[in-house]
Amino acid sequence: MEGTLGFIGAGSLVAALLPGVLAAGVYRPEEVWLANRSDRARLEGYRQEFGVRPAEKREVAVSCATVVLAVKPKDVAPVLAEVGSLFRPGQLLICVAAGISLAGLERCLAPQVAVVRAMPNTSCRVGAAVTALAGGRWAGPEELGRAEKIFGAVGRTYRVREGDLDAVTGLSGSGPAYVYLFTEALIAAGCSAGLDSALSRELAVQTVYGAGCMLSGTGEDPAALRRAVSSPGGTTVAGLAALEERGLAQAVREAVLRAAARSREMGREYDV
């Protein structure tokens, strides 16, 4: 069991996470077990591409030192009803489902089984994810460190209080979709201004990428960077005025708050 990683669920998150974990050498292919509810063809595809081991859920629960529960929130309770009793002290369960509490997860397992909640985002695919981690009663530095190694292979990790995870979900968990929507709007606006669609897309994507690099690379406050490119009476000021008139800041605030509220609702609906 020592040094083995199991996944219960083999969907898009695992597809994004697994290549980074293997490439970083956190685990070797033969140390990774995958279980999926019904799609054996998907498991066989993972085996052929990465050399990992297809398995049943019960095998993963019994045999793996670390198990990532990567199923939808509504499926957490049925899965743990089936395999939760098989976990033993010394194992680590990492749950990536939004809204499922540490206390609820711990109730489904034997005492002293370590539990960590993780909230990654889809940028795992390109090694630029943000993942927030919160540990339960029996998750000490070693267990949190293990979770950090897994998710650190595909981006940056942050330890947070469990009470912050709904807000994290609303901001960084759902945040890539907000950026994609903004980028879609930039592309469409460029076309409206007379650019062809291919050029508009290239310009929009590179602009968003470059702005992100500026934020990350300089460490400067976003407001300071915005002011630095906003010459009085210039084109940028005119564009920013339109965004302010349309309430961009208020819309983004509402998006984060609504997503966070939905995360809390899902906790009430699906918590175990």
Secondary structure by P-SEA (a helix, b strand, c coil): cccbbbbccccaaaaacaaaaaaacccccccbbbbccccaaaaaaaaaacbbbbbcaaaaaacccbbbbcccccaaaaaaacccccccccbbbbbccccccaaaaaaacccccbbbbbbbcccccccbbbbbbbbcccccaaaaaaaaaaaaacbbbbbbcccaaaaaaacccaaaaaaaaaaaaaaaaaaaacccaaaaaaaaaaaaaaaaaaaaaacccaaaaaaaacccccaaaaaaaaaaaacaaaaaaaaaaaaaaaaaaaaaaccc
